[in-house]
């Protein structure tokens, strides 16, 4: 595995918009328009971010008629987020919990 792959993967989590998308999708699958309303961002910005997240297989997409519904990769991303939750709870400064 080369460093650029790690940079690309973790870059998705360090971008505020992409991280907000990831955290929103933890709760339930959502469409682009639902994410746009929820996050108060332009639909084009959300779509652009979703494309990058999907390219790295962080997200899964399911077509429902004309709508695309996005969800997190349950096999790898959801367990990773649970591990991060545990780490933050046990090791991070209390201010981290405000995120």
N, C-alpha and C positions, 0 to 999 in steps of 0.2 A: 504494500500500500504506500503510495507516495504522499508527501506532505500536502500537495495541492488538493488531494481528495479530502484530507482532514480539514484544510482551510475552507473548502467549499461547504462541507457538511456543517461544521461549527459556525460558519458565517451565517447560515440560515437561522441559528438560534441567537446570534448576537444582534441581528437586525430587529429593531423595535416592532415594526409592522408584522414581520414574519413571526416573531415570538408571540405577539398578540393573537395572530391567526391560530397558531399552534395551541395556545392556552384556551381559546374559544372552542376549538374542535375537540378538546378533551371532554367537554360536556356533552356534545352531540354533533352529528354530521350537519353541515350547513351548505347552502348554495352561495355563490358569489354575491348575489344581491343581499342575502341575509347577513353575510359577513360585513359587507359594505355599510349597511345600516347599523349593525351592532358596534362596529369599530369607528364609525363616523369618518370613513375614508372613501375617496372616490373609487368607483367600481373598477376603473382601469388600473389603479394602483394595487388593489386587492388581486385582480386577475394576474397581473405581472408577478406578484409575490407567490401566488398559488402555483404558477408555472414553474418557478424555481424550486419550490418545495416539492412539487410532484416529480421534477427531474431527478431529485436526489432520493426519491422513494420515501420521503417522510410522510407524504399524503397518498391516499387512494382516491380515485374519482369514479363515480358511478353515474351513468346517464339515466335520467328520469324524464322522458319526453324531451323537451327542449332544455331542461335544467340539468346542470352538472352539480352533483352533490359530493362534497369533499368530506373525508374522514381521515383520521390519523392511522398510520400503519400500526395495527394492533400487535403484530408479531415482534417488532423491534422498538418502535418509538414509545409506545405506551409503557412497556417495562422500564425503558431508560428514564422516562419522566418520573416514574415511581421511585426509582433509585435516586434521582436528583432531589425529589421531595424529601426523602429520608436524609440525604446529606445536608440539605438546607436546614431541616429541622434540628439536626444534631450538631452541626458544625459551623453554621454561618451566624454572623452577627444578627441580633434581633431586628435590625433595620431591614434585612433581606426579606423578612416575612411580610413586609408591607407591599411587596410586589404581588 
